[in-house]
Amino acid sequence: MSSKKKNILNIGFLVLLLVLTFWLVFRDQDLGPIVEILGKVPIHFIFIGLVLVVCYVCGESVIIKYLLHAVKIKAPLINCIRYSFVGFFFSCITPSASGGQPMQIYYMKKEIKEVLPEWERHCLTNNE
């Protein structure tokens, strides 16, 4: 399967998953008051909130880059930003925010082959 076709299928699946998630969460809710309140909020506050969320996630990516560097793994900052967004997304959709870090490791393992052995050696073992 070509890369372009695979990307289109992945985007379609993501959109389907988002629509299904919103439908399951909000199907029995009255959204009228929420829409009314959001209509009263000045748009610049919403924009500032979105910018601050992106800054938070990018700040976490700097920490990930620093930690990977500490265990001698080289990863570009853009990849670390991607890992942060993956962790943020999965923390938001899993109970008790428990899915973020495992999914970050999963995506790191897909891109950087030595992540799991290094991570286990330095972080998951008892080095007393």
Salt bridges, closest charged atoms under 4 A:
GLU36 OE2 - LYS40 NZ 3.66
GLU111 OE2 - ARG82 NH1 2.52
GLU118 OE2 - ARG121 NH1 3.00
GLU118 OE1 - HIS122 NE2 3.24
